[in-house]
Amino acid sequence: MKKIILISLAFLTFNFVDAQQINMFSQYMFNQYSINPAVAGSKDYIPVTLSYRRLWTGIDDAPTIQMISGHTSISEEMAVGAKVFSYSAGPNVKTGFEGTYAYAFGLSETSKLSLGLSLQLNQYYLDKSKLSFEDMSEPTIAQGSERLILPDANFGAYYYDKNYYAGIAVQQLFGRKVTLLNDNLEQKQVRHYFLHGGYIYDINDDFSVEPSVLLRYIEAGVFQADINAKVEYKKLAYLGFSYRSQDAVVAMIGINNKALQFGYAYDFTLSDIRKYSLGTHEIMFTYKIGNNKSTSSAE
């Protein structure tokens, strides 16, 4: 029985292997609303983004993440946003809905400081059919709950101007405990802190470069940094590269125009799991509603 509990617990905490409970997208810099609720309303159009990420190709039941998100201004100062997401790893599934309200203060003709708050409703599910037990009548299995619904909240601040931006966000504010089957399978949702920023530099009429950084600190004692750079040609096509400490090197490619953006990213795994994995694939598709001019793809 002890072995069963350890195996199940490993699945429940599987996302810690990726250095975080909140698994992120490598192309987050194109949809920063995915990490910071204060980004809502920062564009002059409505970005609706669909993202899919499959981690560690070649490993059975490896994690996958899907998310659809969008945000829009409802007045000069106020904005709203929403996202729906699903994360799965083996028998462990987490789905959720998030709604956001943001308020922006105008600091100059081109710069604003926005504060955002998101409320979440998350469902945690343990698929018993994917677990193997010698005795399915074991009290832990037969009587334990495999489904749990919990609320949570995220908060952020975001400063942005024409060519640069910076933000800070805190996710999983409530720090609730997730208990599935019994108290032996318990996981505390710890707070995640994000500090991010970037600068868009126009080299000439054709080329621009955008360096950016994301720092993450998790109360479980984990620190991780993403260092990114993107080169864009005529705001139509781009190449990007990232280094994620203790995890991966990422290559990105995409196309971008007034209405649509498509991006693909491949993570070259650096951790020991590279011995068993063929890397991580990620695709992103954004539809820009009401965009009447060519803009940078940073969100």
VENRARA-V765471 format. One record per residue. N is the residue number from 1. PHI is phi in whole degrees, -180 to 180 (* if undefined). OMEGA is omega as a letter, one per 20 degrees, with the letter a starting at -180 (999 if undefined). D_FIRST is the distance of its C-alpha to the first C-alpha in Angstrom with 1 decimal. Layout:
n & phi & omega & d_first
N & PHI & OMEGA & D_FIRST
N & PHI & OMEGA & D_FIRST
//
This chain:
n & phi & omega & d_first
1 & * & r & 0.0
2 & -61 & r & 3.8
3 & -64 & r & 5.3
4 & -62 & a & 5.1
5 & -62 & a & 6.4
6 & -64 & r & 8.7
7 & -64 & a & 10.0
8 & -65 & r & 10.7
9 & -63 & r & 12.3
10 & -62 & r & 14.3
11 & -69 & a & 15.7
12 & -65 & a & 16.6
13 & -107 & a & 18.4
14 & -59 & a & 19.8
15 & -70 & r & 23.3
16 & -68 & r & 23.3
17 & -61 & r & 23.6
18 & -88 & r & 27.0
19 & 70 & a & 27.8
20 & -168 & r & 27.7
21 & -80 & r & 26.0
22 & -93 & a & 29.2
23 & -77 & a & 29.8
24 & -106 & r & 33.5
25 & -95 & r & 36.0
26 & -64 & a & 38.1
27 & -93 & a & 41.2
28 & -59 & a & 40.7
29 & -65 & r & 44.3
30 & -92 & r & 45.7
31 & -149 & a & 43.8
32 & -69 & r & 43.4
33 & -60 & a & 42.8
34 & -66 & r & 39.2
35 & -116 & a & 38.7
36 & -138 & a & 41.4
37 & -64 & a & 42.5
38 & -71 & r & 45.9
39 & -71 & a & 46.8
40 & -54 & r & 47.4
41 & 84 & a & 51.1
42 & -82 & r & 52.0
43 & -109 & r & 53.4
44 & -91 & r & 56.6
45 & -144 & r & 54.8
46 & -103 & r & 51.5
47 & -86 & r & 48.9
48 & -110 & a & 46.3
49 & -118 & r & 43.7
50 & -114 & a & 41.1
51 & -129 & r & 38.6
52 & -139 & a & 35.9
53 & -136 & r & 33.7
54 & -118 & a & 31.4
55 & -86 & r & 29.7
56 & 53 & r & 29.0
57 & -55 & a & 30.6
58 & 105 & r & 29.2
59 & -102 & a & 25.5
60 & -61 & r & 23.7
61 & 58 & r & 22.7
62 & -67 & a & 24.3
63 & -63 & r & 25.4
64 & -133 & r & 28.5
65 & -134 & r & 30.6
66 & -128 & r & 33.5
67 & -152 & r & 35.9
68 & -124 & a & 39.3
69 & -144 & r & 41.3
70 & -164 & r & 44.9
71 & -153 & a & 47.1
72 & -158 & r & 50.8
73 & -78 & r & 53.4
74 & -115 & r & 54.7
75 & -162 & r & 57.6
76 & -62 & a & 59.0
77 & -107 & a & 56.4
78 & -105 & r & 53.4
79 & -147 & r & 50.8
80 & -134 & r & 47.7
81 & -156 & r & 44.9
82 & -157 & r & 41.7
83 & -151 & r & 38.8
84 & -125 & a & 36.0
85 & -141 & r & 33.1
86 & -144 & r & 29.8
87 & -129 & r & 27.1
88 & -138 & r & 24.3
89 & -150 & a & 21.8
90 & 60 & a & 19.4
91 & -83 & a & 17.8
92 & -95 & a & 19.1
93 & -130 & r & 22.6
94 & -127 & r & 25.0
95 & -124 & a & 28.5
96 & -162 & r & 31.2
97 & -127 & a & 34.9
98 & -132 & r & 37.1
99 & -118 & a & 40.6
100 & -128 & r & 42.9
101 & -127 & r & 46.2
102 & -134 & r & 48.2
103 & -130 & a & 51.6
104 & -112 & r & 53.8
105 & -105 & r & 56.7
106 & -76 & a & 59.5
107 & -100 & r & 60.4
108 & -157 & a & 63.1
109 & -65 & a & 64.5
110 & -119 & a & 61.6
111 & -114 & r & 58.8
112 & -141 & r & 56.3
113 & -120 & a & 53.5
114 & -113 & r & 50.9
115 & -117 & a & 48.2
116 & -135 & r & 45.4
117 & -131 & r & 42.6
118 & -118 & r & 39.9
119 & -112 & a & 37.7
120 & -120 & r & 34.5
121 & -129 & a & 32.3
122 & -113 & r & 28.9
123 & -115 & r & 26.3
124 & -106 & a & 22.7
125 & -137 & r & 20.9
126 & -113 & a & 17.5
127 & -81 & a & 18.1
128 & -64 & a & 15.2
129 & -67 & r & 17.2
130 & -95 & r & 16.7
131 & -105 & a & 12.9
132 & -113 & a & 11.6
133 & -129 & r & 8.8
134 & -71 & a & 8.9
135 & -136 & a & 9.3
136 & -73 & r & 11.2
137 & -88 & r & 12.0
138 & -51 & a & 8.7
139 & -52 & r & 10.6
140 & -58 & a & 9.2
141 & -91 & a & 10.5
142 & -70 & a & 13.4
143 & -105 & a & 14.9
144 & -73 & r & 14.2
145 & -85 & r & 17.2
146 & -107 & a & 17.5
147 & -139 & a & 21.0
148 & -147 & r & 22.8
149 & -117 & a & 26.5
150 & -136 & r & 27.8
151 & -85 & r & 31.3
152 & -159 & a & 32.3
153 & -151 & r & 35.6
154 & -130 & r & 37.2
155 & -136 & r & 40.6
156 & -154 & r & 43.0
157 & -130 & a & 46.5
158 & -146 & r & 48.5
159 & -109 & a & 51.9
160 & -146 & r & 53.7
161 & -132 & a & 57.2
162 & -60 & a & 58.7
163 & -120 & r & 57.4
164 & -149 & a & 54.6
165 & -157 & r & 51.7
166 & -157 & a & 49.1
167 & -152 & r & 46.3
168 & -139 & a & 43.4
169 & -147 & r & 40.5
170 & -128 & r & 37.4
171 & -115 & a & 34.5
172 & 60 & a & 31.6
173 & -62 & a & 33.8
174 & -74 & a & 31.7
175 & 60 & a & 28.7
176 & -75 & r & 26.4
177 & -98 & r & 22.6
178 & -105 & a & 20.6
179 & -122 & r & 17.6
180 & -120 & a & 15.7
181 & 71 & r & 13.1
182 & -161 & a & 12.8
183 & -66 & r & 14.1
184 & -72 & a & 11.2
185 & -109 & a & 12.5
186 & -122 & r & 16.1
187 & -137 & r & 18.9
188 & -91 & r & 22.4
189 & -84 & a & 25.3
190 & -88 & a & 27.6
191 & -71 & r & 31.3
192 & -118 & a & 32.8
193 & -112 & a & 36.5
194 & -124 & r & 38.8
195 & -127 & a & 42.3
196 & -140 & r & 44.1
197 & -171 & a & 47.7
198 & -166 & a & 50.1
199 & -141 & r & 53.7
200 & -103 & a & 55.6
201 & -113 & r & 58.6
202 & -85 & r & 61.2
203 & -71 & r & 62.6
204 & -157 & a & 65.3
205 & -68 & a & 65.8
206 & -102 & a & 63.4
207 & -117 & r & 60.6
208 & -138 & r & 58.3
209 & -129 & a & 55.5
210 & -133 & r & 52.6
211 & -79 & r & 50.6
212 & -153 & a & 47.7
213 & -144 & r & 44.8
214 & -136 & r & 41.5
215 & -111 & a & 39.8
216 & -124 & r & 36.3
217 & -127 & a & 34.7
218 & -116 & a & 31.2
219 & -62 & r & 30.5
220 & -74 & r & 27.3
221 & 101 & a & 29.9
222 & -105 & r & 30.4
223 & -122 & a & 34.0
224 & -146 & a & 35.2
225 & -128 & r & 38.7
226 & -111 & r & 40.2
227 & -115 & a & 43.7
228 & -126 & r & 45.4
229 & -150 & r & 48.8
230 & -133 & r & 50.4
231 & -114 & a & 53.8
232 & -121 & r & 55.3
233 & -110 & r & 58.4
234 & 51 & a & 60.7
235 & 56 & a & 57.7
236 & -117 & a & 57.0
237 & -146 & a & 54.5
238 & -148 & r & 52.4
239 & -124 & r & 50.3
240 & -140 & r & 47.7
241 & -140 & r & 45.5
242 & -138 & r & 42.7
243 & -121 & r & 40.9
244 & -110 & a & 37.6
245 & -58 & r & 36.7
246 & 62 & a & 33.7
247 & -141 & a & 33.0
248 & -162 & r & 35.7
249 & -109 & a & 39.4
250 & -121 & r & 40.4
251 & -112 & a & 43.4
252 & -131 & r & 44.7
253 & -145 & a & 47.5
254 & -164 & r & 49.0
255 & -124 & a & 52.0
256 & -152 & r & 53.4
257 & -142 & a & 56.3
258 & -61 & a & 57.5
259 & -106 & a & 55.2
260 & -133 & r & 52.3
261 & -141 & r & 50.0
262 & -129 & r & 47.6
263 & -138 & r & 45.4
264 & -132 & r & 43.1
265 & -134 & r & 41.0
266 & -128 & r & 39.1
267 & -96 & r & 36.8
268 & -90 & a & 37.0
269 & -68 & r & 33.7
270 & -105 & a & 34.1
271 & -75 & a & 30.6
272 & -62 & a & 28.6
273 & -68 & r & 27.2
274 & -61 & r & 30.7
275 & -67 & a & 29.8
276 & -118 & a & 27.8
277 & -114 & r & 29.6
278 & -101 & r & 33.1
279 & 101 & a & 33.6
280 & -119 & r & 33.6
281 & -110 & r & 36.0
282 & -148 & r & 37.4
283 & -126 & a & 40.2
284 & -142 & r & 42.1
285 & -134 & a & 44.9
286 & -124 & r & 47.0
287 & -108 & a & 49.8
288 & -100 & a & 52.3
289 & -81 & r & 53.9
290 & 81 & r & 57.4
291 & -85 & a & 57.7
292 & -109 & r & 61.4
293 & -146 & r & 61.6
294 & -76 & a & 60.0
295 & -132 & r & 57.6
296 & -65 & a & 55.1
297 & -82 & r & 51.7
298 & -68 & a & 50.1
299 & -122 & 999 & 48.5
//
